[in-house]
Amino acid sequence: MLMALPAQALPTSEVIFAKGSDCGQYQGDLTTGRMFSVEMTANQTLVVKTDGHVQSVTDSKGRLLNDEGGANYRYVAKSSGTHTIKLVGRVESQVEFCVLQ
């Protein structure tokens, strides 16, 4: 007997930036994974500093972005719009998202 189970969507949270800040933060459980969304314009750089692991970053057109390397995760937007970040980590993970010009 073949049985199909529906896939569970990961919760998605919008990254909120404090007024005048280029960075937003998250602290919490990433053991089962979590999706974050951030608005970016073309050629802006997303820097993710975390004790977890960035599994993927997709742009507004659904294209995977490559990690540009460095001490933190770094991605350059190829198009404007909502970008999605998929993260996994520990029960008490910390993440900082910064969008730079």
N, CA, C and O atoms as a printed pandas DataFrame, in Angstrom:
     atom_number atom_name residue_name chain_id  residue_number  x_coord  y_coord  z_coord
0              1         N          MET        A               1    0.842   -1.169    0.000
1              2        CA          MET        A               1    0.000    0.000    0.000
2              3         C          MET        A               1    0.895    1.243    0.000
3              4         O          MET        A               1    1.816    1.354    0.809
4              5         N          LEU        A               2    0.622    2.148   -0.891
5              6        CA          LEU        A               2    1.354    3.402   -1.005
6              7         C          LEU        A               2    0.560    4.492   -0.303
7              8         O          LEU        A               2   -0.642    4.651   -0.515
8              9         N          MET        A               3    1.272    5.245    0.546
9             10        CA          MET        A               3    0.597    6.283    1.317
10            11         C          MET        A               3    1.314    7.610    1.103
11            12         O          MET        A               3    2.540    7.674    1.201
12            13         N          ALA        A               4    0.581    8.644    0.817
13            14        CA          ALA        A               4    1.163    9.967    0.619
14            15         C          ALA        A               4    0.795   10.857    1.801
15            16         O          ALA        A               4   -0.354   10.901    2.241
16            17         N          LEU        A               5    1.799   11.559    2.297
17            18        CA          LEU        A               5    1.569   12.487    3.394
18            19         C          LEU        A               5    1.797   13.908    2.901
19            20         O          LEU        A               5    2.736   14.152    2.142
20            21         N          PRO        A               6    0.968   14.840    3.312
21            22        CA          PRO        A               6    1.170   16.217    2.875
22            23         C          PRO        A               6    2.442   16.795    3.498
23            24         O          PRO        A               6    2.761   16.508    4.652
24            25         N          ALA        A               7    3.156   17.604    2.735
25            26        CA          ALA        A               7    4.361   18.250    3.245
26            27         C          ALA        A               7    3.961   19.394    4.171
27            28         O          ALA        A               7    3.006   20.121    3.902
28            29         N          GLN        A               8    4.690   19.537    5.242
29            30        CA          GLN        A               8    4.452   20.623    6.179
30            31         C          GLN        A               8    5.286   21.833    5.755
31            32         O          GLN        A               8    6.503   21.726    5.603
32            33         N          ALA        A               9    4.653   22.947    5.568
33            34        CA          ALA        A               9    5.366   24.176    5.216
34            35         C          ALA        A               9    6.054   24.726    6.463
35            36         O          ALA        A               9    5.507   24.688    7.565
36            37         N          LEU        A              10    7.258   25.233    6.260
37            38        CA          LEU        A              10    7.962   25.853    7.376
38            39         C          LEU        A              10    7.334   27.202    7.681
39            40         O          LEU        A              10    6.867   27.894    6.776
40            41         N          PRO        A              11    7.321   27.580    8.963
41            42        CA          PRO        A              11    6.803   28.908    9.292
42            43         C          PRO        A              11    7.698   29.978    8.666
43            44         O          PRO        A              11    8.919   29.827    8.636
44            45         N          THR        A              12    7.100   31.044    8.173
45            46        CA          THR        A              12    7.859   32.139    7.563
46            47         C          THR        A              12    7.646   33.405    8.379
47            48         O          THR        A              12    6.520   33.763    8.725
48            49         N          SER        A              13    8.756   34.073    8.676
49            50        CA          SER        A              13    8.709   35.323    9.431
50            51         C          SER        A              13    9.347   36.426    8.613
51            52         O          SER        A              13   10.405   36.229    8.015
52            53         N          GLU        A              14    8.712   37.584    8.582
53            54        CA          GLU        A              14    9.299   38.738    7.914
54            55         C          GLU        A              14   10.359   39.344    8.829
55            56         O          GLU        A              14   10.123   39.524   10.024
56            57         N          VAL        A              15   11.523   39.656    8.268
57            58        CA          VAL        A              15   12.574   40.303    9.039
58            59         C          VAL        A              15   12.182   41.769    9.207
59            60         O          VAL        A              15   11.947   42.472    8.224
60            61         N          ILE        A              16   12.113   42.223   10.450
61            62        CA          ILE        A              16   11.733   43.598   10.768
62            63         C          ILE        A              16   12.993   44.375   11.148
63            64         O          ILE        A              16   13.776   43.938   11.992
64            65         N          PHE        A              17   13.172   45.517   10.521
65            66        CA          PHE        A              17   14.319   46.377   10.795
66            67         C          PHE        A              17   13.871   47.551   11.652
67            68         O          PHE        A              17   12.860   48.192   11.364
68            69         N          ALA        A              18   14.629   47.827   12.708
69            70        CA          ALA        A              18   14.333   49.000   13.536
70            71         C          ALA        A              18   14.545   50.254   12.698
71            72         O          ALA        A              18   15.371   50.262   11.786
72            73         N          LYS        A              19   13.810   51.302   13.002
73            74        CA          LYS        A              19   13.912   52.546   12.248
74            75         C          LYS        A              19   15.363   53.024   12.232
75            76         O          LYS        A              19   16.001   53.149   13.278
76            77         N          GLY        A              20   15.873   53.288   11.026
77            78        CA          GLY        A              20   17.236   53.767   10.866
78            79         C          GLY        A              20   18.301   52.690   10.891
79            80         O          GLY        A              20   19.490   52.997   10.798
80            81         N          SER        A              21   17.898   51.421   11.017
81            82        CA          SER        A              21   18.864   50.325   11.089
82            83         C          SER        A              21   18.862   49.513    9.800
83            84         O          SER        A              21   17.831   49.380    9.142
84            85         N          ASP        A              22   20.017   48.976    9.448
85            86        CA          ASP        A              22   20.144   48.093    8.294
86            87         C          ASP        A              22   20.006   46.632    8.697
87            88         O          ASP        A              22   20.073   45.748    7.843
88            89         N          CYS        A              23   19.813   46.364    9.999
89            90        CA          CYS        A              23   19.823   44.993   10.497
90            91         C          CYS        A              23   18.561   44.655   11.298
91            92         O          CYS        A              23   17.976   45.511   11.962
92            93         N          GLY        A              24   18.163   43.390   11.217
93            94        CA          GLY        A              24   17.072   42.847   12.008
94            95         C          GLY        A              24   17.558   41.568   12.670
95            96         O          GLY        A              24   18.533   40.972   12.212
96            97         N          GLN        A              25   16.897   41.133   13.744
97            98        CA          GLN        A              25   17.377   39.985   14.500
98            99         C          GLN        A              25   16.265   38.985   14.791
99           100         O          GLN        A              25   15.079   39.312   14.793
100          101         N          TYR        A              26   16.701   37.752   15.037
101          102        CA          TYR        A              26   15.797   36.681   15.468
102          103         C          TYR        A              26   16.534   35.858   16.505
103          104         O          TYR        A              26   17.726   35.587   16.361
104          105         N          GLN        A              27   15.828   35.462   17.543
105          106        CA          GLN        A              27   16.368   34.535   18.526
106          107         C          GLN        A              27   15.279   33.533   18.831
107          108         O          GLN        A              27   14.163   33.911   19.188
108          109         N          GLY        A              28   15.599   32.244   18.693
109          110        CA          GLY        A              28   14.595   31.229   18.974
110          111         C          GLY        A              28   14.969   29.881   18.411
111          112         O          GLY        A              28   16.119   29.640   18.044
112          113         N          ASP        A              29   13.990   29.010   18.347
113          114        CA          ASP        A              29   14.170   27.612   17.956
114          115         C          ASP        A              29   14.265   27.469   16.442
115          116         O          ASP        A              29   13.347   27.846   15.713
116          117         N          LEU        A              30   15.388   26.919   15.976
117          118        CA          LEU        A              30   15.567   26.642   14.549
118          119         C          LEU        A              30   15.782   25.149   14.289
119          120         O          LEU        A              30   16.223   24.768   13.205
120          121         N          THR        A              31   15.473   24.306   15.275
121          122        CA          THR        A              31   15.771   22.873   15.128
122          123         C          THR        A              31   14.996   22.216   13.991
123          124         O          THR        A              31   15.504   21.286   13.365
124          125         N          THR        A              32   13.794   22.670   13.714
125          126        CA          THR        A              32   13.014   22.080   12.618
126          127         C          THR        A              32   13.071   22.931   11.354
127          128         O          THR        A              32   12.435   22.609   10.350
128          129         N          GLY        A              33   13.835   24.016   11.411
129          130        CA          GLY        A              33   13.961   24.907   10.259
130          131         C          GLY        A              33   12.957   26.038   10.330
131          132         O          GLY        A              33   11.905   25.931   10.960
132          133         N          ARG        A              34   13.313   27.126    9.664
133          134        CA          ARG        A              34   12.422   28.287    9.632
134          135         C          ARG        A              34   12.763   29.115    8.404
135          136         O          ARG        A              34   13.917   29.185    7.981
136          137         N          MET        A              35   11.738   29.739    7.840
137          138        CA          MET        A              35   11.901   30.606    6.677
138          139         C          MET        A              35   11.753   32.061    7.136
139          140         O          MET        A              35   10.924   32.386    7.986
140          141         N          PHE        A              36   12.583   32.919    6.546
141          142        CA          PHE        A              36   12.513   34.355    6.803
142          143         C          PHE        A              36   12.404   35.058    5.465
143          144         O          PHE        A              36   12.950   34.591    4.466
144          145         N          SER        A              37   11.700   36.181    5.442
145          146        CA          SER        A              37   11.590   36.954    4.207
146          147         C          SER        A              37   12.098   38.368    4.459
147          148         O          SER        A              37   11.925   38.933    5.538
148          149         N          VAL        A              38   12.731   38.918    3.426
149          150        CA          VAL        A              38   13.269   40.268    3.516
150          151         C          VAL        A              38   13.125   40.939    2.153
151          152         O          VAL        A              38   13.352   40.314    1.116
152          153         N          GLU        A              39   12.748   42.209    2.164
153          154        CA          GLU        A              39   12.634   42.986    0.924
154          155         C          GLU        A              39   14.006   43.551    0.567
155          156         O          GLU        A              39   14.683   44.144    1.407
156          157         N          MET        A              40   14.407   43.356   -0.698
157          158        CA          MET        A              40   15.695   43.862   -1.157
158          159         C          MET        A              40   15.548   44.430   -2.560
159          160         O          MET        A              40   14.648   44.047   -3.307
160          161         N          THR        A              41   16.437   45.341   -2.906
161          162        CA          THR        A              41   16.514   45.834   -4.277
162          163         C          THR        A              41   17.738   45.198   -4.940
163          164         O          THR        A              41   18.638   44.708   -4.259
164          165         N          ALA        A              42   17.760   45.212   -6.262
165          166        CA          ALA        A              42   18.870   44.617   -7.006
166          167         C          ALA        A              42   20.194   45.227   -6.544
167          168         O          ALA        A              42   20.293   46.428   -6.294
168          169         N          ASN        A              43   21.192   44.378   -6.439
169          170        CA          ASN        A              43   22.568   44.733   -6.069
170          171         C          ASN        A              43   22.775   45.042   -4.591
171          172         O          ASN        A              43   23.889   45.384   -4.194
172          173         N          GLN        A              44   21.737   44.933   -3.764
173          174        CA          GLN        A              44   21.953   45.034   -2.326
174          175         C          GLN        A              44   22.560   43.717   -1.843
175          176         O          GLN        A              44   22.369   42.670   -2.462
176          177         N          THR        A              45   23.296   43.783   -0.727
177          178        CA          THR        A              45   23.930   42.598   -0.162
178          179         C          THR        A              45   23.235   42.212    1.135
179          180         O          THR        A              45   23.025   43.051    2.011
180          181         N          LEU        A              46   22.879   40.938    1.252
181          182        CA          LEU        A              46   22.321   40.378    2.477
182          183         C          LEU        A              46   23.443   39.665    3.219
183          184         O          LEU        A              46   24.081   38.766    2.670
184          185         N          VAL        A              47   23.686   40.065    4.472
185          186        CA          VAL        A              47   24.680   39.412    5.316
186          187         C          VAL        A              47   23.925   38.755    6.466
187          188         O          VAL        A              47   23.169   39.414    7.181
188          189         N          VAL        A              48   24.135   37.447    6.639
189          190        CA          VAL        A              48   23.467   36.701    7.703
190          191         C          VAL        A              48   24.532   36.199    8.666
191          192         O          VAL        A              48   25.417   35.431    8.288
192          193         N          LYS        A              49   24.437   36.642    9.909
193          194        CA          LYS        A              49   25.356   36.223   10.968
194          195         C          LYS        A              49   24.551   35.338   11.905
195          196         O          LYS        A              49   23.575   35.793   12.502
196          197         N          THR        A              50   24.954   34.062   12.040
197          198        CA          THR        A              50   24.155   33.125   12.835
198          199         C          THR        A              50   25.018   32.017   13.412
199          200         O          THR        A              50   26.082   31.702   12.881
200          201         N          ASP        A              51   24.548   31.430   14.506
201          202        CA          ASP        A              51   25.187   30.232   15.030
202          203         C          ASP        A              51   24.532   28.990   14.419
203          204         O          ASP        A              51   24.905   27.861   14.739
204          205         N          GLY        A              52   23.554   29.209   13.538
205          206        CA          GLY        A              52   22.893   28.124   12.803
206          207         C          GLY        A              52   23.493   27.981   11.418
207          208         O          GLY        A              52   24.656   28.319   11.197
208          209         N          HIS        A              53   22.699   27.480   10.490
209          210        CA          HIS        A              53   23.164   27.237    9.123
210          211         C          HIS        A              53   22.120   27.747    8.130
211          212         O          HIS        A              53   20.938   27.421    8.234
212          213         N          VAL        A              54   22.573   28.554    7.163
213          214        CA          VAL        A              54   21.684   28.998    6.086
214          215         C          VAL        A              54   21.632   27.874    5.053
215          216         O          VAL        A              54   22.655   27.542    4.454
216          217         N          GLN        A              55   20.459   27.288    4.838
217          218        CA          GLN        A              55   20.314   26.222    3.856
218          219         C          GLN        A              55   20.144   26.769    2.450
219          220         O          GLN        A              55   20.658   26.197    1.488
220          221         N          SER        A              56   19.414   27.888    2.330
221          222        CA          SER        A              56   19.225   28.463    0.996
222          223         C          SER        A              56   18.714   29.895    1.103
223          224         O          SER        A              56   18.100   30.292    2.093
224          225         N          VAL        A              57   18.992   30.653    0.043
225          226        CA          VAL        A              57   18.421   31.996   -0.134
226          227         C          VAL        A              57   17.908   32.049   -1.565
227          228         O          VAL        A              57   18.651   31.792   -2.512
228          229         N          THR        A              58   16.626   32.385   -1.713
229          230        CA          THR        A              58   16.036   32.516   -3.048
230          231         C          THR        A              58   15.562   33.943   -3.246
231          232         O          THR        A              58   15.114   34.604   -2.309
232          233         N          ASP        A              59   15.670   34.408   -4.493
233          234        CA          ASP        A              59   15.237   35.778   -4.790
234          235         C          ASP        A              59   13.763   35.811   -5.166
235          236         O          ASP        A              59   13.078   34.790   -5.119
236          237         N          SER        A              60   13.288   36.977   -5.535
237          238        CA          SER        A              60   11.871   37.168   -5.824
238          239         C          SER        A              60   11.409   36.391   -7.056
239          240         O          SER        A              60   10.209   36.214   -7.261
240          241         N          LYS        A              61   12.346   35.931   -7.869
241          242        CA          LYS        A              61   12.016   35.147   -9.062
242          243         C          LYS        A              61   12.215   33.650   -8.837
243          244         O          LYS        A              61   12.110   32.861   -9.775
244          245         N          GLY        A              62   12.507   33.255   -7.579
245          246        CA          GLY        A              62   12.674   31.854   -7.233
246          247         C          GLY        A              62   14.061   31.290   -7.517
247          248         O          GLY        A              62   14.270   30.082   -7.404
248          249         N          ARG        A              63   15.012   32.150   -7.886
249          250        CA          ARG        A              63   16.380   31.683   -8.174
250          251         C          ARG        A              63   17.184   31.574   -6.886
251          252         O          ARG        A              63   17.098   32.434   -6.010
252          253         N          LEU        A              64   17.976   30.492   -6.783
253          254        CA          LEU        A              64   18.875   30.317   -5.646
254          255         C          LEU        A              64   20.050   31.274   -5.780
255          256         O          LEU        A              64   20.629   31.410   -6.858
256          257         N          LEU        A              65   20.402   31.939   -4.678
257          258        CA          LEU        A              65   21.562   32.812   -4.672
258          259         C          LEU        A              65   22.738   32.072   -4.045
259          260         O          LEU        A              65   22.560   31.270   -3.128
260          261         N          ASN        A              66   23.931   32.345   -4.542
261          262        CA          ASN        A              66   25.141   31.705   -4.023
262          263         C          ASN        A              66   25.726   32.516   -2.879
263          264         O          ASN        A              66   25.714   33.746   -2.904
264          265         N          ASP        A              67   26.243   31.804   -1.865
265          266        CA          ASP        A              67   26.949   32.446   -0.768
266          267         C          ASP        A              67   28.252   33.006   -1.322
267          268         O          ASP        A              67   29.054   32.268   -1.894
268          269         N          GLU        A              68   28.465   34.310   -1.156
269          270        CA          GLU        A              68   29.655   34.973   -1.682
270          271         C          GLU        A              68   30.868   34.756   -0.783
271          272         O          GLU        A              68   31.972   35.176   -1.128
272          273         N          GLY        A              69   30.677   34.103    0.371
273          274        CA          GLY        A              69   31.794   33.771    1.252
274          275         C          GLY        A              69   32.125   34.866    2.241
275          276         O          GLY        A              69   31.465   35.904    2.291
276          277         N          GLY        A              70   33.159   34.617    3.027
277          278        CA          GLY        A              70   33.564   35.541    4.073
278          279         C          GLY        A              70   33.252   34.961    5.436
279          280         O          GLY        A              70   32.883   33.793    5.553
280          281         N          ALA        A              71   33.400   35.777    6.465
281          282        CA          ALA        A              71   33.193   35.319    7.838
282          283         C          ALA        A              71   31.733   34.973    8.119
283          284         O          ALA        A              71   31.444   34.140    8.978
284          285         N          ASN        A              72   30.809   35.615    7.391
285          286        CA          ASN        A              72   29.374   35.361    7.541
286          287         C          ASN        A              72   28.800   34.947    6.189
287          288         O          ASN        A              72   29.478   35.021    5.164
288          289         N          TYR        A              73   27.546   34.513    6.204
289          290        CA          TYR        A              73   26.862   34.225    4.944
290          291         C          TYR        A              73   26.595   35.554    4.230
291          292         O          TYR        A              73   26.149   36.517    4.854
292          293         N          ARG        A              74   26.870   35.604    2.921
293          294        CA          ARG        A              74   26.751   36.861    2.171
294          295         C          ARG        A              74   26.144   36.561    0.797
295          296         O          ARG        A              74   26.641   35.707    0.062
296          297         N          TYR        A              75   25.056   37.281    0.458
297          298        CA          TYR        A              75   24.337   37.067   -0.803
298          299         C          TYR        A              75   24.063   38.411   -1.469
299          300         O          TYR        A              75   23.699   39.377   -0.798
300          301         N          VAL        A              76   24.236   38.474   -2.786
301          302        CA          VAL        A              76   23.963   39.696   -3.539
302          303         C          VAL        A              76   22.671   39.505   -4.327
303          304         O          VAL        A              76   22.538   38.546   -5.087
304          305         N          ALA        A              77   21.719   40.424   -4.142
305          306        CA          ALA        A              77   20.429   40.351   -4.828
306          307         C          ALA        A              77   20.612   40.650   -6.314
307          308         O          ALA        A              77   21.262   41.626   -6.689
308          309         N          LYS        A              78   20.033   39.804   -7.142
309          310        CA          LYS        A              78   20.077   40.006   -8.591
310          311         C          LYS        A              78   18.826   40.731   -9.095
311          312         O          LYS        A              78   18.816   41.280  -10.197
312          313         N          SER        A              79   17.773   40.725   -8.271
313          314        CA          SER        A              79   16.527   41.403   -8.644
314          315         C          SER        A              79   15.885   41.987   -7.389
315          316         O          SER        A              79   16.219   41.600   -6.270
316          317         N          SER        A              80   14.976   42.907   -7.587
317          318        CA          SER        A              80   14.257   43.532   -6.473
318          319         C          SER        A              80   13.061   42.676   -6.083
319          320         O          SER        A              80   12.491   41.966   -6.911
320          321         N          GLY        A              81   12.687   42.756   -4.804
321          322        CA          GLY        A              81   11.503   42.049   -4.334
322          323         C          GLY        A              81   11.775   41.287   -3.050
323          324         O          GLY        A              81   12.765   41.533   -2.361
324          325         N          THR        A              82   10.875   40.352   -2.740
325          326        CA          THR        A              82   10.971   39.564   -1.514
326          327         C          THR        A              82   11.942   38.408   -1.704
327          328         O          THR        A              82   11.806   37.615   -2.635
328          329         N          HIS        A              83   12.911   38.321   -0.823
329          330        CA          HIS        A              83   13.886   37.238   -0.819
330          331         C          HIS        A              83   13.595   36.351    0.388
331          332         O          HIS        A              83   13.190   36.840    1.443
332          333         N          THR        A              84   13.805   35.042    0.228
333          334        CA          THR        A              84   13.478   34.083    1.274
334          335         C          THR        A              84   14.734   33.361    1.728
335          336         O          THR        A              84   15.516   32.877    0.909
336          337         N          ILE        A              85   14.922   33.292    3.049
337          338        CA          ILE        A              85   16.087   32.656    3.648
338          339         C          ILE        A              85   15.607   31.452    4.447
339          340         O          ILE        A              85   14.717   31.582    5.288
340          341         N          LYS        A              86   16.190   30.279    4.192
341          342        CA          LYS        A              86   15.848   29.065    4.942
342          343         C          LYS        A              86   16.998   28.744    5.878
343          344         O          LYS        A              86   18.137   28.570    5.443
344          345         N          LEU        A              87   16.691   28.666    7.182
345          346        CA          LEU        A              87   17.700   28.434    8.210
346          347         C          LEU        A              87   17.359   27.227    9.060
347          348         O          LEU        A              87   16.187   26.908    9.260
348          349         N          VAL        A              88   18.394   26.552    9.563
349          350        CA          VAL        A              88   18.248   25.528   10.589
350          351         C          VAL        A              88   19.288   25.811   11.665
351          352         O          VAL        A              88   20.284   26.489   11.413
352          353         N          GLY        A              89   19.051   25.289   12.863
353          354        CA          GLY        A              89   19.999   25.532   13.945
354          355         C          GLY        A              89   19.594   24.813   15.213
355          356         O          GLY        A              89   19.017   23.726   15.182
356          357         N          ARG        A              90   19.907   25.442   16.322
357          358        CA          ARG        A              90   19.671   24.866   17.648
358          359         C          ARG        A              90   18.354   25.377   18.233
359          360         O          ARG        A              90   17.640   26.170   17.621
360          361         N          VAL        A              91   18.063   24.895   19.430
361          362        CA          VAL        A              91   16.858   25.324   20.138
362          363         C          VAL        A              91   16.917   26.824   20.419
363          364         O          VAL        A              91   15.915   27.520   20.255
364          365         N          GLU        A              92   18.050   27.319   20.830
365          366        CA          GLU        A              92   18.210   28.754   21.123
366          367         C          GLU        A              92   19.220   29.350   20.155
367          368         O          GLU        A              92   20.338   29.675   20.553
368          369         N          SER        A              93   18.847   29.495   18.905
369          370        CA          SER        A              93   19.720   30.084   17.888
370          371         C          SER        A              93   19.548   31.589   17.830
371          372         O          SER        A              93   18.497   32.129   18.173
372          373         N          GLN        A              94   20.606   32.253   17.389
373          374        CA          GLN        A              94   20.563   33.699   17.190
374          375         C          GLN        A              94   20.933   33.996   15.746
375          376         O          GLN        A              94   21.846   33.391   15.185
376          377         N          VAL        A              95   20.203   34.945   15.151
377          378        CA          VAL        A              95   20.436   35.316   13.762
378          379         C          VAL        A              95   20.378   36.832   13.643
379          380         O          VAL        A              95   19.510   37.474   14.235
380          381         N          GLU        A              96   21.298   37.399   12.881
381          382        CA          GLU        A              96   21.242   38.815   12.536
382          383         C          GLU        A              96   21.245   38.912   11.019
383          384         O          GLU        A              96   22.117   38.355   10.353
384          385         N          PHE        A              97   20.263   39.623   10.478
385          386        CA          PHE        A              97   20.132   39.846    9.032
386          387         C          PHE        A              97   20.450   41.313    8.764
387          388         O          PHE        A              97   19.823   42.196    9.349
388          389         N          CYS        A              98   21.415   41.583    7.888
389          390        CA          CYS        A              98   21.729   42.967    7.522
390          391         C          CYS        A              98   21.639   43.104    6.007
391          392         O          CYS        A              98   22.149   42.261    5.268
392          393         N          VAL        A              99   20.988   44.170    5.549
393          394        CA          VAL        A              99   20.890   44.476    4.123
394          395         C          VAL        A              99   21.708   45.739    3.892
395          396         O          VAL        A              99   21.420   46.798    4.449
396          397         N          LEU        A             100   22.743   45.601    3.051
397          398        CA          LEU        A             100   23.688   46.685    2.803
398          399         C          LEU        A             100   23.583   47.166    1.370
399          400         O          LEU        A             100   23.257   46.393    0.469
400          401         N          GLN        A             101   23.859   48.442    1.160
401          402        CA          GLN        A             101   23.814   49.021   -0.190
402          403         C          GLN        A             101   24.958   48.537   -1.037
403          404         O          GLN        A             101   25.073   48.925   -2.200
